[in-house]
Amino acid sequence: MSKHVPPVSHNDAFRSDVLSGLGADQKRLSSKWLYDDVGSHLFEAITELDAYYPTRTELTILEENVDKYRKLPGARGAMVELGSGSSRKTNLLLGAFPDLSVYMPIDISANHLKEAAERVRRAFPSLAVIPVAADFTEPLGQLPLLPELPVLVFFPGSTIGNFERADAASLLKNIRTVMPNATMIVGVDRPKAQEVLIEAYDDPAGVTAAFNQNILQRINRDLNGRFDLSAFEHKAVWNAEDSRIEMHLVSKCTQSVDVGGVTFTFQEGETIHTENSHKYGEDAFAEIADEAGWRILSADTDHDGYFAVYTMQAL
């Protein structure tokens, strides 16, 4: 699940994406817009759920292998985190890297980013914390990094799974272009039993449903939308052919919805596709990394093989 743009262009980009997405044959909304302030906090709540295995599994892998990560060149330079997610994962690495000089979190939610950066400053007062409010799915341009500092990119949470395969390779290639010679720690979720996946993305407590439906509330607030949230329900679907969980919002009835003066018609049962979460096996992810110009140094997994944390070197 897994995010980033300057405030002036942010609403314009949001409006453009929403109008084009709702006008498509298969209505869709980009998953990066799920992460406004409310959505970011709801996602943090999701990571605490018993049904949501990725966060605790990835954290366990990081804990078991942190001594190895400490030896990466960037652990003595600058750590750039894509998406300022769970502070537990971030603090684990920052606490294990005593020679780190700079921590640079990049996130699309400016307020969530500010809160995360302040938590790190309080926990690590000697560390230079430089938050960057930006969309890392777009070209990042020149980041305020010193050329003499080695860079470690931290990309946790299997956010890479939110992208189509070609887009995932393109994103990794862009990161390599902006941060040449960097090393990377990236979390990747793996294929597993369908019942485990469905419960993780449609939890009994309904937190994931609230997270998904929040994007409609955001459209109402920011784009003068007229969505009735009670007329849509959350649904998680396992797409075996593409090896991914899909999140949808399903219209409970035939209805018309106005968004900023544009009217969209929904048939009963029609869906808005809001997120993909691809599950990559070892070979599939190795192909993506190779295409993007990264060499895999190691792949650390949990006992059940649910999740993998890859260490990679930019070529």
C-alpha positions in Angstrom: 0.0 0.0 0.0 2.0 2.5 -0.2 2.8 8.5 -2.3 4.2 13.5 -3.3 4.1 17.1 -5.0 4.5 20.8 -4.2 1.3 22.3 -2.9 0.6 24.5 -5.9 0.4 21.7 -8.4 -0.9 19.1 -5.9 -4.6 19.9 -6.3 -4.4 20.3 -10.1 -2.7 16.9 -10.4 -5.3 15.3 -8.1 -8.2 16.8 -10.1 -6.7 15.7 -13.4 -6.1 12.2 -12.2 -9.6 11.9 -10.6 -11.5 13.2 -13.7 -9.5 11.1 -16.2 -9.8 8.0 -13.9 -13.5 8.2 -13.3 -14.0 8.8 -17.0 -12.3 5.5 -18.0 -14.2 2.3 -19.0 -12.8 0.7 -15.8 -13.1 3.5 -13.4 -9.9 4.0 -11.4 -8.1 6.2 -8.9 -4.4 6.3 -8.4 -3.4 4.6 -5.1 -1.0 7.5 -4.2 -4.1 9.7 -3.5 -5.1 7.4 -0.7 -2.4 8.9 1.4 -3.7 12.3 2.5 -3.4 13.0 6.2 -6.4 10.9 7.2 -5.4 8.1 4.9 -1.9 8.1 6.1 -3.1 7.7 9.7 -5.6 5.0 8.7 -2.8 3.1 7.0 -0.7 3.2 10.1 -3.7 1.7 12.0 -3.8 -1.0 9.4 -0.2 -2.0 10.0 -1.2 -2.7 13.7 -3.9 -5.2 12.7 -3.4 -9.0 13.4 -4.7 -9.7 9.9 -2.1 -7.4 8.2 1.1 -9.6 8.1 3.4 -7.4 5.9 4.5 -4.9 8.5 5.4 -7.2 11.4 7.0 -9.7 9.0 9.2 -7.1 7.4 10.1 -5.7 10.7 11.2 -9.1 11.9 13.4 -9.6 8.8 15.0 -6.2 9.3 15.7 -6.9 13.0 17.3 -10.3 12.2 19.6 -8.8 9.5 20.3 -5.3 10.8 24.0 -6.2 11.4 24.4 -6.9 7.7 22.6 -3.6 6.7 24.9 -1.7 9.0 27.9 -2.6 6.7 26.3 -1.0 3.6 28.1 2.2 2.5 25.0 4.4 2.9 24.7 3.5 6.5 27.7 5.9 7.0 26.2 8.6 4.8 22.6 9.6 4.0 19.5 7.4 4.2 16.7 8.4 1.9 13.3 6.8 2.7 10.6 6.7 0.1 7.3 7.1 1.9 7.7 8.0 5.6 5.9 5.0 6.8 6.2 3.0 10.1 8.5 4.7 12.5 9.3 1.3 14.0 11.1 0.3 10.8 12.8 3.7 10.4 13.9 3.9 14.0 15.3 0.4 13.9 17.7 1.3 11.1 18.5 4.8 12.3 19.3 3.3 15.7 21.6 0.7 14.2 23.5 3.2 12.0 25.5 5.3 14.5 27.6 6.9 11.8 24.7 8.1 9.6 24.8 11.8 8.9 21.5 12.6 7.1 18.0 11.2 7.1 15.8 12.3 4.2 12.2 11.1 4.2 10.2 11.7 1.0 6.4 11.6 1.1 3.3 13.0 -0.7 1.4 13.8 2.5 3.1 17.0 3.8 1.6 17.0 7.3 2.2 13.3 7.8 5.8 13.9 6.6 6.2 16.7 9.1 5.0 14.6 12.0 7.3 11.7 11.0 10.3 14.0 10.6 9.7 15.6 14.1 9.5 12.1 15.7 12.9 11.3 14.2 14.4 14.6 15.3 13.3 14.0 18.9 14.6 10.4 18.8 17.9 11.2 17.1 18.8 14.9 17.9 22.3 14.6 16.4 21.0 13.5 13.0 20.3 16.0 10.2 16.7 15.4 9.2 15.7 16.8 5.8 12.1 16.0 4.8 11.1 16.4 1.2 7.4 16.8 0.3 7.3 15.3 -3.2 5.8 12.5 -5.3 8.5 10.0 -5.7 6.6 8.3 -8.5 7.4 11.4 -10.6 11.0 12.4 -11.6 12.6 13.8 -8.4 15.1 16.1 -10.0 18.0 17.2 -7.8 17.7 16.1 -4.2 19.7 18.1 -1.6 22.3 15.4 -1.1 26.0 16.0 -0.7 28.0 14.2 -3.5 30.6 13.0 -1.0 28.0 11.1 1.1 27.2 7.5 0.1 23.4 7.0 -0.2 21.2 4.2 1.2 17.7 4.1 -0.2 15.1 2.6 2.2 11.9 1.6 0.4 9.9 -0.6 2.8 6.3 -1.8 3.1 6.2 -3.5 -0.3 5.2 -0.2 -1.8 6.9 -1.4 -5.0 4.0 -3.8 -5.4 1.6 -0.9 -5.9 3.0 -0.4 -9.4 2.4 -2.3 -12.6 5.5 -4.4 -13.5 6.8 -1.9 -16.2 6.1 1.0 -13.9 8.0 -0.7 -11.0 11.0 -1.1 -13.2 10.7 2.5 -14.4 10.5 3.8 -10.8 13.6 1.8 -9.8 15.4 3.1 -12.9 14.5 6.7 -12.0 15.8 6.2 -8.4 19.1 4.9 -9.8 19.3 7.9 -12.1 18.8 10.4 -9.3 21.0 8.5 -6.8 23.7 6.8 -8.8 25.9 4.4 -6.9 23.3 4.1 -4.1 22.5 0.9 -2.3 18.9 0.0 -1.5 16.9 -1.9 1.0 13.5 -2.7 -0.5 10.6 -4.7 1.0 8.7 -7.1 -1.4 5.6 -9.1 -0.6 5.5 -12.6 -2.0 2.6 -14.8 -3.4 0.8 -16.9 -0.7 -2.5 -18.5 0.1 -5.5 -16.5 -1.2 -7.3 -16.5 2.2 -4.3 -14.9 3.9 -4.2 -12.2 1.3 -7.9 -11.4 1.3 -8.1 -11.1 5.1 -5.0 -8.8 5.1 -6.7 -6.4 2.6 -10.3 -6.7 3.9 -9.8 -7.0 7.6 -12.7 -7.9 9.9 -12.5 -4.6 11.8 -13.1 -2.6 8.6 -10.1 -0.4 8.9 -9.0 -1.1 5.4 -12.5 -0.4 4.2 -12.3 3.0 5.9 -8.9 3.6 4.3 -10.2 2.9 0.9 -13.4 4.9 1.2 -11.5 7.9 2.5 -10.5 8.7 -1.0 -14.1 9.5 -1.8 -14.3 11.8 1.2 -11.1 13.5 -0.1 -12.7 14.1 -3.5 -15.8 15.5 -1.7 -13.6 17.9 0.3 -10.9 18.9 -2.2 -12.8 18.7 -5.5 -16.4 19.6 -4.5 -17.5 16.1 -5.0 -20.9 14.6 -4.2 -20.1 11.0 -3.3 -22.4 9.3 -0.8 -19.9 7.1 1.0 -22.7 4.8 2.2 -23.4 3.9 -1.5 -20.0 2.3 -2.0 -18.4 -0.7 -0.3 -14.9 -1.9 -0.1 -13.8 -5.1 -1.9 -10.5 -6.9 -2.1 -10.0 -9.3 -5.0 -7.1 -11.7 -5.7 -6.1 -11.6 -9.4 -4.1 -14.8 -9.8 -3.2 -14.1 -13.4 -1.4 -10.9 -12.5 -0.3 -12.1 -9.0 -1.9 -9.1 -7.2 -4.5 -8.1 -4.7 -6.8 -5.4 -6.1 -8.8 -3.0 -4.0 -12.1 -1.7 -5.4 -14.9 0.5 -4.3 -18.2 -1.1 -5.5 -21.3 0.9 -6.3 -24.3 -0.5 -4.4 -26.8 0.9 -6.8 -27.2 2.7 -10.1 -26.3 6.3 -9.4 -24.8 9.6 -10.7 -22.1 11.5 -8.9 -21.0 15.1 -9.5 -17.3 15.9 -9.1 -16.5 19.6 -9.6 -19.2 20.1 -12.2 -18.6 16.8 -14.1 -21.1 14.0 -13.7 -20.2 10.3 -13.7 -22.7 7.5 -13.9 -22.3 4.2 -12.0 -24.2 1.0 -12.6 -25.0 -1.2 -9.7 -22.0 -3.4 -9.0 -19.6 -1.2 -11.1 -16.3 -0.6 -9.4 -13.6 2.0 -9.0 -10.2 0.3 -9.0 -8.2 2.1 -6.3 -5.0 0.0 -5.7 -2.9 -2.9 -6.8 -0.6 -4.8 -4.5 1.6 -7.1 -6.6 3.1 -10.2 -5.0 6.5 -11.0 -6.6 8.3 -14.3 -6.4 12.1 -14.4 -6.4 12.5 -14.7 -10.2 9.8 -12.1 -11.0 11.4 -9.4 -8.8 15.0 -10.3 -10.0 13.8 -9.5 -13.6 12.5 -6.1 -12.5 15.7 -5.2 -10.7 17.9 -6.3 -13.6 15.8 -4.3 -16.1 16.1 -1.2 -13.9 19.9 -1.5 -13.5 20.1 -2.9 -9.9 22.2 -5.9 -8.8 20.7 -7.9 -6.0 23.2 -8.5 -3.2 20.9 -10.5 -0.9 17.3 -11.6 -0.3 16.3 -12.1 3.3 13.0 -13.8 4.1 10.9 -14.8 7.1 10.4 -18.5 8.2 7.2 -18.8 6.2 8.5 -17.2 3.0 5.7 -14.6 3.2 8.0 -11.6 2.6 11.4 -10.7 1.3 13.8 -7.8 2.0 16.2 -7.3 -0.8 19.5 -5.5 -0.6 20.6 -4.0 -4.0 23.4 -2.0 -5.6 22.9 0.5 -8.4 24.9 -0.5 -11.5 
